[in-house]
Every structure is written in C-alpha cells, then in structure tokens.
C-alpha cells in the first residue's frame, strides 16, 4: 500500500472539542446567518431539564447561543459552569435563583424583555412562574472558547472555584440598579483623540425594550441624528453588548470586526447586508425576535426601513475587562465611508424606503469612485 492510501485509511475527521461536546448534548443545532427565535425546532435537553436548541450562527466558534423553553409551572435543573452567559427573556415570566456553595441563595424575578447574567460558575436555576404558558429565553455564551481551551468536562461543569470578586449575595444584586462608567478610547487618529466610551455597568436590565439610558450616538459611523445607543456590561463579565435605537430612513456605515456578535431585534423592521470583501452581498430581513450574526471580518450595514424606530441589542465581547475596541484606521475603525460604498447600496435603500412609504433621511453623498 502506498503512503497516500495508508494516510487515507488512518485519517480521522478533524473536529473541535466543542463540536464533539455539542453533538453529545443531543438537541437540534441551527446554523446559518440568522434565526427566528420563535420558530426554532426544540427538543428535550437532558442536561438542563427543559426544551432547547443550539444556535451556531455565521459558521464560527467564538461565541454561541441557545434557546431554552421551560414548560408551564416547571423549572430547569440547577447548573454551574465555567463559561459566561447573558440571558434575554423572549416571553413569559418567572424567577431565577443563583448561589455559590456556602453562600445564601438569591432569587429575583424576570419577565419578557429582561436581560441578566448569572455570575461566573455560580449555581443557577430558572423557574417558570406561569402555570398555563411556557417561558422562553435566548442566551449567548462563551462556551466554545472554554470547552476548546480546556477540553475537560469535569473542569467546566464540576469546578468548585468561587469568584468572590464577581458575586456578593446582596438583596439589590439583581435590582436593576447600575452605574455609568466613562472610559477613554485609545486612538492614534487625530479625529478620535479624546473620544470616550460610556458603559452602563449592571447585573440586570428589567426591560431592554424600555431601557432609557440611551444617548445620542455622535461617532462617525452614523449620519447626524440617526441613532441613540448605550454600551453595557453584566455581572462583571467579559461578555457585554450595546442597545441602540435607529431612526427610520437611516442606515449605518458598512463596517467589519471579529466574529461572535449576536444582534437581536426588539422593535421595528429593516434589513442587513453582509459580505466578504470582494464577494456577493447577503441580505437578512429582520423584525422583532430575529437574531443574526455577521461572520468574521465580513462587512455589514444595518438599514431601518420601518415606520417606527428600530431597537436592537447586541451581545458580544467587550466592556472594561478586556479592553476591546475597534481599530482606528480612517476616522473610526475598519469601515467604508458613505462616499466610498457601492452606489447600489443606497439605491436599494431608497427603493425600500419608497416601497414602505417612509422618507429617506440620509444626507446627500458625492461618491469618490
């Protein structure tokens, strides 16, 4: 037998530890660029004791997501693990209990629209507070990194380490209180020197749809007056995010970044264009409860074409603990200025606005090519 034939006979499929672990979970896995969080196929999830499905969007193993549904009047199994997660309640109401061994248990209530994060490696158990309706939530987690890095289930799920610096069993831990911190953004570009980023630090946001700490977004990614937003961190995690409200008739400059950001639509309608440099654009139309994720270093624009402001929030790496910020080429990171974009992008947007009976609000542009 020649050497090539021998290698073919002995070869094994190259799979990450995360892929193997996920297969053993034995629930559906949804892939692609986007998903309707209310229309996913769910199956019984033995580890959690409820229904569930995984979301592996944009063909990446940076951050993942899952959807879980608790039947009426029931609860999940108590769990702890060494990866972070942020949980957004899609529908229903109920409560969650968190605790570390040797500490008092703390229980707080949630409803549709609530966003929270259990402290890292604490026990958590979720309860459906309604006896006649299921409760459904979506969570974004850092599981792929931790599982691939340590490739040891006992370390991930049976680790007794207590993060005293992340959790204090106080009555107001999940009260919804928060504090705004202001951070200087490192920048070499002259237009960006002195720029700051305001971050809302909290453990619990009672209602993302009604969150009122948004401020005018004056960064160079938007036309003037197009958007209000706020960055946030939860439970001292390295997983953070932002909430934004975009006015009808505007769109964001095309930009790109690393993988993992999961954008969830709360209110409004529109679409997003995504493309790998030099290749065909992919369009994702969105409405409330659509989640989508741009692939690694794919350009993407977000377009608001409904008659009401579009509210979205993103769960991604960020916050004060890992110092993640965008690059500084041009006047704000790795983006395409309106003057340099393909004119067909604006033409498509104008057509969509006209079709929906709204006024296109973007300032006039003179293309440089």
Helices and strands as residue ranges (DSSP letters): H 3-10, H 17-25, E 28-32, E 34-36, E 43-45, E 50-57, E 64-70, E 85-91, E 93-99, E 106-111, E 115-116, E 123-128, E 135-141, H 143-150, H 153-157, E 178-184, G 190-192, E 196-202, E 204-205, E 215-216, E 227-234, E 239-246, E 254-255, E 262-267, E 270-275, E 282-286, E 290-292, E 299-304, E 310-317, E 335-336, G 338-340, H 343-356
